[in-house]
Structures are given as structure tokens and as C-alpha cells.
Amino acid sequence: MTHRVRFTNEVAGADFHELLAVLHRSSASDERSSREGPSTGNDSAVKVLIWADEDVARASDRVSQIESKLKAATGIDLVAPTGCFHGGETIKNDSAVVDRMLRQINLCNLDRRSYVIAIGGGAVLDVAGYASSIAHRGIRLIRLPTTTLAQGDSGVGVKNAINQFNKKNWVGTFAVPWAVINDTGFLRTLPDRDFCCGFSEAVKVSLLKSRDMFDSLCRNASRIAARDMEAATEVIKQSCQMHLRHITEGGDPFESLESRPLDFGHWSAHRLEPLTNYEIRHGEAVAIGVALDTWYSAIRYGFPVQAAALVCRCLADLRLPLWHRALEDFDRVLAGLEEFRQHLGGRLTVTMLQDVANPIDVHEIDYDSMRLAARKLRDFLDERR
């Protein structure tokens, strides 16, 4: 599995060559071509289609600059003007968006050696990735994630999905993106809420894999929330690389085994999103889910109570929520465990923690202990007031 990941500061400007470098024809000399850029010989031009989050396109001129540079590039056939789509989780609830994308792929005569460049947050990337992966069984997808969440986590992943039956990611595919370009320039236009959202996944992966990263996150949480870009981009890069190593070296990129450690905190997060009618962002739901499972780990598996409190303080310092009124009817939240089991297949497998960087897979959840974990979380918040 080849995973091309690039880190840039201005892919629409001085770093545009990084995008050109991953656009090439398929041949025995792919790797040579990827370094040299698109073919300018006898091969036909590379067909490219751009899909972008309309809010991203409005927030700056980066999308239009990328479009203009591709139009001017030798060996590139930009087959249509940039298609803009409304971002956020609601795009994943509308199958008509997928139909629109597939129609455009067909009308523009894209094939398996053509490219879709998807520019946006995780939801737009999910839908674009799903449409790209089912057209001709796979159009080459280049992701340009524009949120901290997508750059640190989902953008580098191999999952694509839309929601169905009021269940998150019920319809989807596994498909390795052709390339991922994490560009810092896109992050500067994010609203504060969306900027902070992505760091819940960084907390999650650090708890699973690195005490040093977790300690660093705790020290720098306030700086990150204040949009100190040096601190923020370093965490995003570390988070991305840890997710990437897990996918490429963990031995189970397409989730055929029981263990899903990167889904720590997600069983309740995936339930909370539809329960709140997607009022909370995915990153916010993950923050609540991580806090909840951290307290459960303290109750059931010896995770230090002081560390559980530290996790919650870190998330709070990152300006992430730790509670939503939907938790007050906790039995409705607990129904998410069965949905989670069905989504993964086989017996229930949930990752918990014995300590920082010491995860454990469990196959049963004690509902009374999980209810107690919710109360512990609420008590923590009451003590901070």
C-alpha cells in the first residue's frame, strides 16, 4: 500500500509543485513520474476534477488559485470548473450529493487514471472519497484536508462513507487515497470552534500510543486553543503520522480483525452526533467520548484517576466540550454500543486504557459502570465551575 502524504505551507502558492508532483499517468515509471510531475510527452493530458467545500472556497482565494494554476499547467486537463458543495455533517445525509458527483465523473469521462482533488473538511472528503471509490471501482483521489480534524486524522485514513438510516457512516468503502496534502494555509481561515475540534483526535491517539505526546499536549493545550500555529501544526503533524503508521504498519488497514484502537471514544461519539441532530461537531463528540471512556477505564481497568482528570483538563483547555444534554438520557446513548458492534461486525470490541499508551481491548461493557463514568464526568465539570 502506497501512501503519499505531503506537508505544505501554501499549496496554492509557493508549494504548488507538491500538488503537481502527485499528478501523473499510470505506467511502470509511476514513481519516476511522480517526482517529475505530469507527463508532457506523447501521453494524453492528465484529467483532473476539483470538488471543494463552498465555505472554504469563500473564506480565501486558495481554491481559485489552485484552479487557475492547474489550468495553466502543462499536461493537465482541468475538465470542469470547481464543483462546490456545502460542508459539514449534513452533506453525508444526502445521497443526492453522491449522485451529482457520479454524474459529473461520467459526463467528464474520467477513468481510473484520472484524478479527483477534494478540498474540504472530513465530511466533504468522506463523500468525495465515497463517490470516487465507486466510480469505475476507483478514481484516483487527492485529498486536501482543510480542518485540523481532517489533517490530523481522517484525511490520511482509508475510509469513505455517508450516513444512512440515521446511523453514521453506514454506507461506505475502504480505499487508499492517491495522495494527501496537509496544507497549513487552509487552517488559518477556520473559525475558532472548528480549529479546536480536531485536537480531540490528537488527544485520543496520544493516549493510545505516546505518553510524551500526551504530556506535551497537556502542557501546550492553552497555546493551541489560542491558535499558536507553531504548537498547533506540530501536534497535527504528530497526530497524522501516528494515524498513518497505525494504518500502514498495524497489519489491519481495512479492519478485518476485531481490534479497532483508533476508535477509542467513538462508540458514544457516533451515537451522540445523530442524537443531537449533528448539533455537535464530530471532534466535539469525540472529546466527550474520550472523556467518558477514560473515566470508565479508571473505574474498571485501573487507569489512574489523576490521569483521567488530566485528560479532561487537557480537553477543556483545548476549548472542547465535555458534556451535552443528550447524555442526560444515558440509556439512549448506551444503545450506541450495539450499533457500534454491528458497524464493526462480530462480537463487541471496544478499546479502553490501563494507562497512557497502554490500551486494552474489551468485549463487554458494564452498563452500571458506564453510567457511573458519566456521573464522574459530570462531577468533574461541576467541580470546575
N, C-alpha and C positions, 0 to 999 in steps of 0.2 A: 504494500500500500504506500503510494507516494503522497506526501502531504506537504504542499508548498505553502509556507507561512512567511510573510514579509512584514516588517515593522517600518513604518514611514512617518515622516512629519508633515509632508504636504504632497500627497499623491496627485493632487490636481495641479501642482506646480513643479517644484524642483525635483520631486521624486516620481514624476510621471513615468520615467523609464522603467520603474519597477513593475508597473502595470503592463507596459508593452512587452516586458521580458517573459511574461507568462502567457502571452497570446501567440500561439504558433500552431502550425499544421501537425497532424499526427503522422509520424514516419519512424523509421529506425533511428533517425538522428534527433528524436524529440529533445533529449537533454541538451544537445548542442544548440538546437534551435531556440530552446527556452532562454539560453544565455544571450543569443544573438538578436532575439526579437522575432517579429513575424517574417515569414518568407517573402522575399521580394524577387524571386526567380520566376520560373515558369508556373509555379503553383498558383491557383486562383487565390484571390484575396480572402483573408480570414473574415467570416461573417460574425458580426457582434451585435447583440441586442442589449440595451440598458433598461433595467427596471429600478425605480427609486422610490423611496418614501417621500411623499409630497411635502411633508413638513421639513425634511432635510433639504429638499430642493429649494424651498422658500427661505430657509434660515441663512443660506450663504450661496455664493455663486460656484461652489466647488463642483456640484453636479454638472452644471452647464459648461464649466471649464473642461471637465473630463470629456464631455460630449464633443466639444469643439476640437480638442486635441486629438481625439480618435478620428474625427472626420478628416483632419489634416494629415494623419499618419499614413505613411506608405504601407501598402499591403493590408490595410484594414478596410472592410466594407461595413460601415455602420448602417444597418439595414432599415432602421426606422428612428424617428425621434424618440427621446427618452420617454418611457411609459411611467407615469406617476401613480402611486397608489396610497390610499390612506393607511397610515401606520397604526401601531397599537394592536392589542389582542383581538379587537373586533374583526380585523381583516381575516383572521383564522376561522371565524364563524360563518363566513360567506363563501360557499363553494363557487359562486358566480365569478369570483376573482380568479380562481384557478382556470375556469373555462375561458375567461378573457385572455389569460396568459397563454393557454394552449392554442387558442385561435391565432394569436399573433405569431407564435412559433411556426404554425402551419402556413400562414399567409406569407411569412418572410422566408419560407423554405429553408429553415435551419436544419442541420443534420447533426450527427454525433460529433463532428469535428468543428462545429460552431460553438459560440460562447454566449452565455447569458452573464452579464455583470449585474449583480444585485447589490444595491446600495441602500442600507437602512438598518433599523434595529432588528432584534431577534425575530419578531413576528413576521416582518416583511421577508426576511431571509428564509424563514420556515416555509412560507407559501411559495416564494420563488424557487426554493430548493425542491419542494414537492413537485411543482409543475415541471421543472427542468428534468427531474429524475424519472418522470413517467413518460415524457415525450421521447419517442424513439428509444425507450428504455435508458435514456440518459444523454442530455445535452451537457456540455462542459459548463460548470458553474464557477464563477469567480465571485467570492463574497467580499464586499467592503463594509464590514460592520461599523455602524456609526454611534453605537452606545457603549458605555462601559460594560454593561452586562454582556452584550454580544461579543465584544472584543476579548473579554476575559474568560468566556465560557462557550456559549452556543455557537459562535461564529466559526470556531475551529472544530466543532463536532461533526458527526456523520449522520445526524438525524434531521429529517424534514417532516413536517406534519401540519395538518389542520385539525380543528376541533369538530366534533360531531356528537349528536345525542347529548348535548350539554356536558360532554366529557372532553377534557383537554388532551390534545394530540392523539385522538382515537384513530384517525386515518393518517398514514404516513409511510415513509420509506427510510431505509438506510442507504446513503450514497455519499461517497467521499468527495468533497468539493475539489475542483481542479486546483484552486488556489484561494488563499485568504490573505487579504492585505489589511492589517490593523494600522489605521492612519490617525495620528494624534489630532490632526487639524479638525476632523469631524467632531471631536469631543468638546471643542471649545464653544460650540453653539448650543450644547444641551441645556435645557432648563435644570435648575438645581436638583429637583426631585429625581429626574431621570439620570443625572450624573451620579447621584448617590446610590441608586438602585443596584448597580452592577456589583458593588463590593460585597453584597451578601454571598455571592458565589465565591469570591476570593476568601472570605472567612470560612466558608464550607470546605473548600479544597485544602486550605491550610490546616484545618482541624483534622482532616483525614491523613495528610501527608507530611506536614512540616511544622514542627514546633517553632523553629526560627522564624518562619514566615508569619505564623500566628502572633508571636511576640512582637514582631515588627509592625504588624497591622494594629495591634493594640496601642503601641506607642504612637503611631502616626495617624490614627483614626481621625482625630480632630483636624489635622492638617489636610487630610484627603477630603473631608467634608467641606473644608473651606476652599477647595479647588486648587490646592497646591499641586501644580501639574507634574513637578518632578517626583513627588511622593506618589501621586496617583498613577502615573504611567508606569512606574517601576512595579507597582502591585499588579496592574493589569497584565504586564508582560509576564510576571512570575505566574500568575493565575493561568494565563493562556498556555504557557509552557508546561505547567503541571497537568492541565487537562489534556494537552497534546501527547505528553509522554504516557499518560494512562491509556489513551486510545490506541497509540501506535505500539506500545511496549507491554500493555497489560494483558495481552493474549485473548481479549474478547471484545473487539471493536464493534461487533454487531449484536452484542448482548444475547448470545446463545446460552450462556451459563446463568446460574441463579443470582450470583452476586452483582449488585449494582451500587458500588460505593459512591459514585458521583451523584446518586440520587438521595444522599443523606439530607434529611429535612424536607424532602419533596413530596412524600405521601400526603401530608396535610396541606402543603403549598398548592398542589394540583387540585385539591378539593376546595380550598379557600377561594381560589380565583373564580370559578363559576358560582360558588355560593354568594359571593359579593357582586355578582354580575360584572366581574372584571373591574370593579371599582379600585381594587389594589393592583399594582403592577406585579409582574412575576417576581422581580427581585425583592419586593416588599413581602410577598407571600413566602418566599424562601427564607427571608430573615426571621419571620415568625416561626416557620417550620424548623429551622436550625435551632432556635432558642428552645422550642418545645421538646425536640428530640434530645437536646443537650441535658435538659432537666430530667427527662425520662432516663437517660443514660446514668445520671447521678443517682437516681432512685434505684435502678435495677442492676447496674453493671459496674458500680464503683467509680464512675467518673467523678473527680474531685468537685465537691460543692463550690469551693472557691473558684475553680476554673469555670464552672457553669455560670457563676455570677460575672466572671471576667468576660466570657463570651457575650453575655447580654449587655454589659457596659460597652464593649467594643462596637456591637451593632448599634447601640443607642448613640454613641459618639460619631458613628458614620451617618447619623440622622435617618436611620431606618426604623420603621415601626416594629413594635414587639407585641402588639395586640390589635385585634379588630373585634367589633361587636359580634361578628359571626361566631366567634369562639364561645360565646355565652350559651349557645345551644350546642354543646360539645358532642352530643350523640350524632348530630348531623355531620360534624367533622369526622368522627370516627368511621362513618360509612365510607370514607375515602380509602380506608385500608383494603377493603375488598375490591374497590375499583383499581387500586394500585396493583393488587395481586393479579387481577385479570389483565391489566395492561402489560405486565411483565411476563405472565404465563407461569404455570407450575405452582408450586407452593409459595406462600408468602415469604419473601426475603427482604428484610429491612436492615440497613446498616445503622449501628449505634456505636458509641465510643466507650472504651475503657479508660482512655486517657487521650491527651492530644497526640495525634499521629499514631494512635493505636485503635483502629476500628475493629468492630466485631459484627458478623452477620448473625441475625436472629430470625427465627421463623414463627414466632408467636409474639403478640403484643398483649400485655395485661391491661385491660381497659381501665381498671381502677387505678393502676399506677400512672397511666397516661392522663387520666382526669386529674390526678394529684400533680402531675407535671404542669398541667395548665394552671392549677391553683398556685404552684410555686412561681410560675412566670408572672402571674397577676400580683402575687405578694411582692415580688422583686420590683415591679413597676410602682406599686403603692408606696414602697419604702423610698423610692427615688423622688416622690412628689414632695 
